[in-house]
């Protein structure tokens, strides 16, 4: 987050009536709760409309949908090959000798055999079935007994549009300027994080049995910190002290840490403001960035079905501090294993089970969860913008 923006939001949190409850304290009343029908999390037809509007996919040999984060730049060194499997799209990210990242279809042009099944370093991509060989840009280099195939049957791998910006790799954009247009004002916020100077400490990808929106909603409120996270990170945060604001289709937020109570009336022009408040972002459609005091969590969601979501957590740490292994291992154990896995994701799966049981017709969100209104407004607007199929 830009320093001036973080400074502004921290000042708002400390002001009388600041934070999520400011609307109630200003007018003396409480707005009716925001309700989301249970069908939004259970109905397969509605899920398909969301996926078409927000996540695109392949059709007619082309990729559709807005740019979205699929990896961290630090995960792909020169000569690196990284398989990325998304619902409806399987690709390989490569970084050639020129330093450029490319996204190639992860299927041989001969018999569609998967070319790369795990991260690796390679000079070429060799099909394990018959040995068709491609360079890291997707160009076909070698076909055993090539005389058995007509020229038109020997083809290069399809290349998908991809771009790097702010230390992240974005699918659906052939150049960074399209990503900048998608981010709008948030572009400067992500630039300020300098993720290009970070390294991947550890990552985890898994399928969780819950609707993707439940995971996003869990990171849009600080209301649950005192209860759900009472044995983990609650000791670092003030109760129910957070602020969020929409930025186009995205959301930026700050949750006050306990250290903010002891901060001087005038926040310092320098110093680590990240120690006073934890900034977080929902980068539409479904990437969650959490800015810890000295590291950054990037969480990427890929909806698989109405009740399943592929979830990936990447912990990025300053590249010049990789020797502090004990510290980063403790960070990972707290953030990923305890907070995200055993608490946030666990409770999302419990909510999905509760919804599936049919005992609730809607989820209820109060003022401390008001960012959820903006999140669902963005979803509805995206669905409405897709022409109806006759």
Residue pairs with C-beta under 8 A, 6 or more apart in sequence:
1 189
1 192
1 193
1 252
1 254
1 279
1 291
2 188
2 189
2 192
3 192
3 273
5 189
5 252
6 254
6 273
6 274
6 277
6 279
7 267
7 273
9 243
9 245
9 252
9 254
9 277
9 279
10 254
10 256
10 260
10 263
10 267
10 273
10 276
10 277
11 267
12 18
12 19
12 22
12 243
13 19
13 241
13 242
13 243
13 254
13 256
13 260
13 277
14 256
14 260
14 263
16 25
17 25
17 26
18 243
19 240
19 241
19 242
19 243
19 256
20 221
20 222
20 223
20 240
20 242
20 243
20 244
20 367
20 368
20 369
20 370
20 371
21 240
21 367
21 368
22 243
23 31
23 367
23 370
24 30
24 31
24 367
30 366
30 367
31 367
33 364
33 365
33 366
34 364
34 365
34 366
34 369
34 370
34 372
34 373
34 376
35 362
35 363
35 364
35 365
36 362
36 363
36 365
36 372
36 376
37 361
37 362
38 355
38 358
38 360
38 361
38 362
38 363
39 46
40 46
40 211
40 213
40 376
41 211
41 213
41 214
41 306
41 352
41 355
41 363
42 211
42 306
42 307
42 355
42 356
43 306
44 305
44 306
46 306
47 211
47 303
47 305
47 306
49 383
49 386
50 303
50 379
50 382
50 383
51 57
51 87
51 303
52 386
53 379
53 382
53 383
53 385
53 386
54 65
54 66
54 284
54 285
54 286
54 379
54 382
55 65
55 68
55 87
55 285
55 286
55 302
55 303
56 63
56 64
56 65
56 66
56 172
57 63
57 64
57 65
57 87
57 88
57 89
58 64
58 88
58 89
61 158
63 89
63 160
63 161
63 171
63 172
65 172
66 172
66 182
66 284
66 285
67 163
67 170
67 171
67 172
67 173
67 178
67 179
67 182
68 170
68 171
68 172
68 285
68 286
68 287
69 168
69 169
69 170
69 283
69 287
69 298
69 300
70 84
70 86
70 93
70 162
70 169
70 170
70 171
70 300
71 82
71 84
71 93
71 168
71 169
71 314
72 167
72 168
72 169
72 195
72 198
72 200
72 203
72 298
72 314
72 316
73 101
73 164
73 167
73 168
73 169
73 195
73 196
74 167
74 195
74 196
74 198
74 199
74 200
74 316
74 319
75 82
75 119
75 200
75 203
75 314
76 82
76 93
76 94
76 95
76 101
76 169
77 95
77 121
78 95
78 96
78 97
78 99
79 95
79 96
79 97
79 121
79 122
79 123
79 136
80 93
80 94
80 95
80 119
80 120
80 121
81 92
81 93
81 94
81 116
81 119
81 120
81 121
81 122
81 125
81 136
82 92
82 93
82 94
82 116
82 119
83 90
83 91
83 92
83 93
83 106
83 116
83 117
83 118
83 119
84 90
84 91
84 92
84 93
84 103
85 91
85 106
85 310
86 171
86 302
86 310
87 302
87 303
87 304
87 310
89 160
89 171
90 105
90 106
90 107
90 114
91 103
91 104
91 105
91 106
91 160
91 171
92 103
92 104
92 105
92 106
92 115
92 116
92 125
93 101
93 102
93 103
93 162
93 169
94 101
94 102
94 104
94 125
94 136
94 137
95 101
95 102
95 136
96 102
96 135
96 136
96 137
97 136
101 162
101 163
101 164
101 169
102 136
102 137
102 138
102 159
102 162
103 159
103 160
103 161
103 162
103 171
104 125
104 134
104 137
104 138
104 157
104 158
104 159
104 160
105 138
105 157
105 158
105 159
105 160
106 114
106 115
106 116
107 113
107 114
107 115
108 114
108 115
108 127
108 129
108 130
108 132
109 132
109 140
109 154
109 155
109 156
109 157
110 127
110 129
110 130
110 132
110 143
111 129
111 130
113 127
113 128
113 129
113 130
115 125
115 126
115 127
115 128
115 134
116 125
122 136
123 136
124 133
124 134
124 135
124 136
124 141
125 133
125 134
125 135
125 136
125 157
126 132
126 133
127 133
130 144
131 142
131 143
131 144
132 140
132 142
132 143
132 144
133 140
133 141
133 142
133 143
134 140
134 141
134 156
134 157
135 141
137 159
138 156
138 157
138 158
138 159
139 156
139 157
140 154
140 155
140 156
140 157
143 149
143 154
146 154
160 171
161 171
161 172
161 173
161 174
162 169
162 170
162 171
162 172
162 173
162 174
163 169
163 170
163 173
163 174
163 175
163 176
163 178
163 179
164 170
164 176
165 176
165 179
165 180
165 187
165 190
166 187
166 190
166 191
166 193
166 195
166 196
167 193
167 194
167 195
167 196
167 197
167 198
167 316
168 190
168 195
168 298
170 179
172 178
173 179
173 182
179 187
180 187
182 284
183 190
183 248
183 250
183 283
184 247
184 248
184 250
185 247
185 248
186 247
186 248
186 250
186 252
186 281
186 283
189 247
189 252
189 281
190 281
190 283
190 289
193 289
193 291
193 296
195 296
195 298
195 316
197 318
197 319
197 320
198 296
198 316
198 317
198 318
198 319
199 316
199 317
199 318
199 319
199 322
200 314
200 315
200 316
201 295
201 315
201 316
201 317
201 322
201 328
201 331
201 332
202 315
202 328
202 332
202 336
203 312
203 313
203 314
203 315
204 312
204 313
204 336
205 310
205 311
205 312
205 313
206 310
206 311
207 304
207 308
207 309
207 310
207 311
208 215
208 308
208 309
208 311
208 345
208 348
208 349
209 307
209 308
209 349
209 352
210 307
210 308
210 309
210 345
210 348
210 349
210 351
210 352
211 303
211 306
211 307
211 309
211 352
212 286
212 301
212 302
212 303
212 309
213 375
213 379
214 348
214 351
214 352
215 288
215 299
215 301
215 309
215 311
215 344
215 345
215 348
216 282
216 286
216 288
216 301
216 375
217 365
217 369
217 372
217 375
218 224
218 344
218 347
218 348
219 280
219 282
219 288
219 290
219 299
219 344
220 244
220 251
220 253
220 282
220 369
220 371
220 372
220 375
221 242
221 365
221 368
221 369
221 371
221 372
222 237
222 240
222 241
222 242
222 255
222 368
223 240
223 366
223 368
223 369
224 347
225 233
225 234
225 237
225 239
225 255
226 234
226 239
226 240
228 343
228 344
228 347
229 339
229 343
232 334
232 338
232 339
232 343
233 334
233 339
235 258
236 257
236 258
237 255
237 256
237 257
237 258
237 278
238 255
238 256
238 257
238 258
238 260
238 261
240 368
241 255
241 256
241 260
242 253
242 254
242 255
242 256
242 368
243 253
243 254
244 251
244 252
244 253
244 254
244 370
244 371
244 374
245 251
245 252
245 253
246 371
246 374
246 378
248 284
249 284
249 285
249 378
249 381
249 382
250 281
250 282
250 283
250 284
251 281
251 282
251 371
251 374
251 375
252 279
252 280
252 281
253 279
253 280
253 281
253 371
254 277
254 278
254 279
254 280
255 277
255 278
255 280
256 276
256 277
257 275
257 276
257 277
257 278
259 275
259 276
260 276
260 277
263 276
267 273
267 276
272 293
274 291
274 292
274 293
274 294
275 293
278 290
278 291
278 292
278 293
279 290
279 291
280 288
280 289
280 290
280 291
281 287
281 288
281 289
282 288
282 371
282 375
283 289
284 378
285 382
286 300
286 301
286 302
286 303
287 298
287 299
287 300
287 301
288 297
288 298
288 299
288 301
289 296
289 297
289 298
289 299
290 296
290 297
290 299
292 331
292 335
294 317
294 318
294 321
295 315
295 316
295 317
295 318
295 328
295 331
296 315
296 316
297 313
297 314
297 315
297 316
297 335
297 336
297 340
298 313
298 314
298 316
299 311
299 312
299 313
299 314
299 340
300 311
300 312
300 314
301 309
301 310
301 311
301 312
302 309
302 310
302 312
303 309
303 310
304 310
307 352
307 356
311 345
313 336
313 340
315 328
315 331
315 332
315 335
315 336
317 328
317 331
321 328
322 328
351 363
354 360
355 363
365 372
365 373
